[in-house]
Amino acid sequence: MFATEELVYRVAEASVSDLAKGNFTKKILILALSELNTPGNIEFITKVLSAANLDLTEDTLFAEIPANTPVNCFTGLMERPKFILVFGLHPAQVGLVALVQPYQTVDLNGSTWLFADSLSVLEPDRAKKGKLWEALKGIFL
């Protein structure tokens, strides 16, 4: 398999705390696929959260994650997130080994998780925005 002089290392996963911004007052972690040429993503997620009486900067910790970059959702955080909203990323990329259904919450590792399509896919799609809104109402309203 490998010669004895070769060493194999597992590359350290990026820590969400290194990539994220926000005050995290309501312990909501938002992970979104980093998408080039989509400057409207921040504005869109800000509007969605505002409808649920949440503020992106104050209430959440928001991180845009590059495609194929594994991240650890818990490393570097002082407190465990109560809610983790994931947009456009696969569960394995955020350290979750579970079969999840988009737009349906799942309680794992002491947090409520919600997976959805990427923000650029959601914004123009009325049906998917409706599914996201129903899920968010169930969590926050």
ChimeraX attribute file (.defattr): number of C-alpha atoms within 10 A of each C-alpha:
attribute: neighborCount
match mode: 1-to-1
recipient: residues
	/A:1	3
	/A:2	7
	/A:3	6
	/A:4	6
	/A:5	6
	/A:6	7
	/A:7	7
	/A:8	7
	/A:9	6
	/A:10	5
	/A:11	7
	/A:12	9
	/A:13	15
	/A:14	16
	/A:15	16
	/A:16	25
	/A:17	19
	/A:18	12
	/A:19	14
	/A:20	18
	/A:21	18
	/A:22	17
	/A:23	16
	/A:24	21
	/A:25	12
	/A:26	15
	/A:27	17
	/A:28	24
	/A:29	28
	/A:30	25
	/A:31	25
	/A:32	25
	/A:33	22
	/A:34	19
	/A:35	16
	/A:36	7
	/A:37	8
	/A:38	10
	/A:39	10
	/A:40	12
	/A:41	20
	/A:42	15
	/A:43	10
	/A:44	15
	/A:45	18
	/A:46	15
	/A:47	15
	/A:48	19
	/A:49	17
	/A:50	12
	/A:51	14
	/A:52	14
	/A:53	12
	/A:54	17
	/A:55	20
	/A:56	24
	/A:57	14
	/A:58	13
	/A:59	18
	/A:60	24
	/A:61	25
	/A:62	23
	/A:63	20
	/A:64	17
	/A:65	23
	/A:66	14
	/A:67	14
	/A:68	11
	/A:69	12
	/A:70	21
	/A:71	22
	/A:72	16
	/A:73	22
	/A:74	16
	/A:75	15
	/A:76	12
	/A:77	14
	/A:78	8
	/A:79	10
	/A:80	17
	/A:81	22
	/A:82	15
	/A:83	21
	/A:84	23
	/A:85	18
	/A:86	24
	/A:87	23
	/A:88	21
	/A:89	22
	/A:90	19
	/A:91	16
	/A:92	13
	/A:93	17
	/A:94	20
	/A:95	14
	/A:96	15
	/A:97	10
	/A:98	10
	/A:99	9
	/A:100	15
	/A:101	11
	/A:102	18
	/A:103	22
	/A:104	16
	/A:105	20
	/A:106	17
	/A:107	12
	/A:108	10
	/A:109	11
	/A:110	10
	/A:111	17
	/A:112	16
	/A:113	25
	/A:114	23
	/A:115	24
	/A:116	23
	/A:117	20
	/A:118	18
	/A:119	22
	/A:120	19
	/A:121	14
	/A:122	21
	/A:123	16
	/A:124	10
	/A:125	10
	/A:126	10
	/A:127	10
	/A:128	17
	/A:129	19
	/A:130	13
	/A:131	15
	/A:132	21
	/A:133	17
	/A:134	14
	/A:135	19
	/A:136	20
	/A:137	11
	/A:138	11
	/A:139	14
	/A:140	11
	/A:141	10
